[in-house]
Amino acid sequence: MKILISTFGSRGDVQPYLALAVGLQGAGHRVTLATSYNYTEWIQAYGVNTHPTPFNLQEVMQRPEIQTILRSGNLIRQVRVMRDIMRQSAEAQDEVWTAIQDAGFVIQSPTASGALEAASTLGMPAVFASPLPFAPTRAFPSFFLALRGSLGGGYNALTHTLMHRVMWSAMGAPVTNRLRKKLGLRPWRSYAELLASGRRLGTPWLYGFSAHVIPKPADWAEDQHITGYWFLDSQPDWRPPTDLMRFLDSGPPPVYLGFGSMSHEDPARQTRLALRALELSGQRGVLLTGWGGITRHAAPTNVFFSDNVPHAWLFPRMAAVIHHGGAGTTGAGLRAGVPNIITPFANGDQAAWADRVAQLGVGPRVPGIKQLTAEKLAEALHTTVTDSTLRARAAALGEKIRAEDGVARAVDIIERHAAGFRS
């Protein structure tokens, strides 16, 4: 089966779909991953074909003015900037439709388009796939809005309704309806209408997280599948740097600190904070620079700086992991079976994952990055290394997650849907 996977975003938005692509190819399918051109070399290193598009979201998102708005907490400004970004990406996403013509199955992320159009106009089976919970539920609030804490089923359902309206304004209307107009199809009026059409076509949703982290809500339909995480392991020929191995072997397990695709207007301040927290807590540290949340800095011998090390390899060797709360980083931290300390850079899913980690008892609560101090971070570090109950819970959860094979389950659902699809 020839499969086209379409996704846009940061590296963390692409990585789980690359894991799916690798799993599907292992099952004998031919897969093309359509995404921004700047990921082409990385994707091809795993033996996966690419359909590169000219839009580079990473470059856009790193602009200081964009980062300032995304961290502002001002939902209206955030929606406006995301709508502008998605309009910029719309022409690139139109190219995905060209790639779909050569496929027999489409997998679409929440940031992409084309799945339902392929199913309805080309008679082609498709699925939606997301690393975050997306369907409405009364069980918990929306992961996409800064409305944390449950006030009951009605409140939770309302947050999902609001989120779908926000997402439609920012992403659905500028991208999906642009494509539909080009194809001569009636534009969707809302996300609810889009999702209803998907249900009529029998289009499943696949969720790449563990039911041990977020159990399936009782009010989700049968077409909503929590498969387990879609983990992408290190490339077979990857070897850790010699100096990193020397550092790890020179003392007790260190603490990881990195903020992935999150940049900061003052990364030097974040770095000083991290170094001071390590000093106050007496811990060793491995600091990853990422997109600019951390910068290289003169540091004592108990700290190691690196640009990039695969989380799947690094995290199990850590005493704890400190990060921003991205879905992929959170999943990797939980899989490693070590405590997670999440300091969100932005509201939405980062804050939601931080809440969930605290609720599961596998990491302490700490303030978001704006309110975080070295003293508060050092206190959280002390808790993670001395609280044996917390560490035992983290280890037990990690064992359960490692026992799952989310990619294999997703592949099975995709194959069964393709076999039973009727356009």
N, C-alpha and C positions, 0 to 999 in steps of 0.2 A: 504494500500500500504506500502511495506517495503522500506524504503529510507535510503541510505547511503550518509552521508555528509563527504567530505574529505577536510581538510585544515591543513596547517602547519604554524607555526610562533609564535609570541609573544601572550600574552593573548589578546591583542587588535585585533590580526588576527583571534582569535578563537571566541571571544565573539559574534560578529554578527551572526555567524553560529549556535551558541548555541541558540540565540534568534529565529532563523528560526526553529531549531529543536523543541523548546518549542511550537511555533505556529503550526507546522505541527502535533505534537502530540495532541494538542488541537483540531485539525480538524479530529482526528481519525486515523492518520497514525502511523506506528511503525518506529522509527528513531534511527539510530546508527550514532554517530559522531566519525569519525576516525581521531585521532590527537595524539600529543605527550602524553606519559604516565603521565607526571607531571600535567596534567589538569584533570585527571580522577575523583578525589574526588569532585572537583568543578562542573564538568559537571553532575555527578551522583546526586549531591545535588538538581538539577533541575528535577530529574526523567528521565533523558535521558541516554540511553545505550551508552557505549563507546567501541571503538575498539582501545585500546592503542597501540602505536608503540614505539619502544625503543629509538628513537632519540629525544633529548631535545634541541630544538633550543634556548630556553631561556638561558640555561647554556653556549652554544657556543657563543651566541651574547654578553654575559656579560664579555667575556675575554677581558682584557685591550687592547691587540694588535688588536682585531677585532674592538672594539669601536673606537680606534684611526684612523683606516683606514676608517671606515664609516663616521667619522666626518671630514675627511681630505679634502673633495671636489674633490679628485682625482678620476675621473670616471673610469679610467683604473684599478686602484688598487681596487676600490670598486667592479667592475665586477669580477675581479679575485677572490676576497675573497668570493663573493656570489656564484661563480661557485664551489669553493672548499666546501663551506657549503652545497650546494645542492647535491654535490656528496656524502657527508657524509650522507645526508638524504635519498639517493636513495634506499638503502636497506630497510629502514623503510617504505618508500612509496610503495615498492613492496608488502609489507604485506597488503596494502589496497586492492590490487587486489583480495586477498583471501576473504576479507570481502565483496567485490562487488558481489561475486558469490551467496551470500545469500540475495541479494537485488533485488528490482524490479525497482529502480529508483536511479540515481546518481546525486548528487549536488557537483560540484567541484569548489574550489577557485582558483585564479590565481597561488597560491603557491603549488598546488597539481597536481595530474594526474589521468587518468583512465576513464574520462567521455566519450570521443569519442571512446575509445577502447571498453567500455561497450556497447555503442550505436551501433557500427558497427559489433562487433563480437558476442555479446550476444543478440542483438535485444532489447536492453534496453533503454528507454528514459532517457535523461540526460539534465541538464542545467549547464551553467557556472554562478557563482555568485560572485560579487565583490563589496567591499565598496568604490571603486574608479572608475572613468571613465577609460575605457580601449580601446574601439574601436577607430580607427582613426577618426579624424574630422578636419575640417578647422575652427571650431568655437573657439578653444582655444588650447594652447600648451599642450603637454603631461604632466600629473601630475607626471610622474616618473623621469623626467630629470630636471636638474638644469638649465633650459632654460626658464626663466620667462619673461612674457610680450609678447603680441602678436604683430607681425610685419606683420600680414596679413594671409590670408588663406593658401597660399603656404608654408609659414614658419611654420605655425601650423601643417600642414599635414606632413612636413618633420620631425618635432620633434617626431611625433608618429611613423614614419618609423624607425627613429634612436632608439627609445625606444624599439620597437619590436625586433630589431636586438640585442640590449644589453640584453634584457630579455631572448631571445632565447639562447644567448651564456651563460648567467649566470644560467638559470633555465631549459629552455625547453630541450636543447640537453642532459644535464647530467641526467635528470630524465625521461622525457617523452619518449625519444628515447631508453633509457635503457629498459623501460617496453615494448615498441613496439618490440624491438629485441627479448626479452624473449618470446613474444607471436607469433613470426614469421611474424610480420607485417613490411611493409616497413617503415623505419624511415622518419619522417618529415624533410624537408630541411630548413624550416623556420616557423616562427609564422604565416606568411601570408598563407602558405599552410595549416597549422593546422586550422586556422580560416575559410578558404574556405571550408574545409571538414565539419566543424561544420555547416556552412550555408546550405550545401547540405543535411545534415541530419535534418535540421530544428531545431538545438539546440539553444534555446534562451539564451540571456545574461540578468541577473537580476542585477540591480545596487542598492545597499542599501544606497542611499542618497536622499535628497529631491530635487525635481524640482524647489523649491523656492530658493535653494542654487545654483544648477547648472541646468539650463533649458536644456531639451533634444535638442541637435543640430539638425538642419534641415537636415543634411546629414547622420544622423543615420537611419538605416533600421528599419522596423517594429519589427524585432526580438530583438531589444535593448530596454529594459524596465527599466525606472527609477521608482522604486516602492515607495520610501520613506525610511527613516532609519529603520534598524532592531535593535530596542532598546531592551536590556535585563534589566528588572527591578529587584529590589532587591528581594532576596528570601523571600517568605511569612513570614518566622519565624525570619527574620533578625531584630534586634533592635539596634539602635545607642547606642554607649557607653554613660554611664551616665555623665562622665566628659566632653564629647563633647557637649552634650545637655546643660550642665551647662554653658559651654563657650559661646555657641550660644545665650543663653538667657541673658547673662550678658552685652550685648551691641548691637550696630548697626550691620547689616550684615557685616561679614568680607569678605576678598578676599581669594579665593582659589589659591594655587600655588603648582603645582606638574608636574612631567615630565614622569610619567608612566613607560614604559619599557626602557626609555633612562637612561643610566648610564653616569658618568662623571669621568674623571681622578682626579678631585679635587672637590668632592661634598661639602666639607666644605666651599670652596670659593663660590659656588653657594648659599649655605645656608646663609652665611654672606651677600651676595649681596641682597638676598630676605629680610632679616631682616632689612638691612639698607634702602631699598626702602620703606618698610612699615613704618619705623621710619620717613623718609623724607616726606612721603605722609600723615602721620597721620592715617593710616589705620590699622585695625585689620586683622589677617591672620590665615588661616588654611593651614598648610604645610603637604603634603603627601610625604613619603619617596620613594615610588615606588621601582625601581630596583637599586637605588643608585644615582639619580640625586640630591637628597636632603638628608642630614643626620641630625639626631637629634642634637640639639645644645642648650646650655644655652640661654634662651630667656625670654623676658619680659612677663608680664601677658596678653598682647594683642595678643599673638601668641599661637596657639595650634598645636602640632605635632601629626600625626597619621600614622599608617602603611598603612591602607586601609579602605576606606569608599566608598560605591557605589556612583558613580557620579549621577545617577538618583535621589538619595535622597538628596545628598549634594548640587549640583550646584544650584537648585532653591533657596536655602537659602543663596547664596553668593551675594555680590555686584558686583563682576566680577570674571572671571576665567583666570588664567595665566597658560599656558601649552606649550608643544612642537609642537603641531599641528598634532598629530596623528588623523587619520580619525574618530575613535570612540570617542575620547575625544572632538574633534571639534564638532561632531554631538551632543554630550551630552550638551556641552556648549551652542550651538545655540538653542537646544530644551528648555533649562532652561530660555531663554529669557533675559539673562544678557550679558553684553559686554564680548568679548573674546580678550585676549591679547596673541598673539602667538609669541614665540621666538624659531624658529626652531633649533633643534640640528643638523639636517642633511638636505642636499638638497633633491630635489625630492618632494614627496607629502606633506611633512611638510611645505615646502616653498610655495607650491601651495595652500594649505589650508589657510596659512597666507595671501597670496595675495587675495584670494577669500573673506575672512572675511573683509579685508580692502576695497575691491571693493564694498561690500554690505553695507558698512558704519556701521558695528556693532562692530567694534573694531579698535583701532589705530594701525598703523604700528610701530613695534619696531625692532631693529637689531636681528640677530641670536644670539645664546647663547654665541658665542666666542666674539662678539663685544658688548654685553649687559653690561651696567653699572647700578649701583644702581640709579644714577641720571636719566638716561633715562627711567628706569622702573618706578621710582617715578613720572616722568612727565606723562607717559602713564596712570598710576593709577589715577592721578589727572584728566586727561581728561575723563576717564571712569565714574568717580563719579560726575563730574560737568557738562558734556555735555548732556543736557536734550534731544537734538535731537538724538544723538547717542543711548542713553538709550531707547528712544521711538522706534527707528528702531529695536533694539535688541529684545525688548518686542514684537513688532508686528511680527517679523520673528519667534520668539519662539511660538507664538500662532498659526501661520500657520503650523509649523512643528508638534506641538502637535495634530492638527486636522487630521493629516494623520495617516494611519495605514499601514506602509510599510510591516510588516510581513504578515498581512492579504492579501495584494495585491500580495505579492510574492507567498503565498500559493495558491491563485486563479490561477495564471499563471502556477504554477507547476502542479496543478490538470488538467487544460485544456490541457497542453502539453502532459501529460500522457494519457489522454483520446483520443487525436487525433494522437498519435505517430504511425508511420508506419516505421518499420526498413528497 
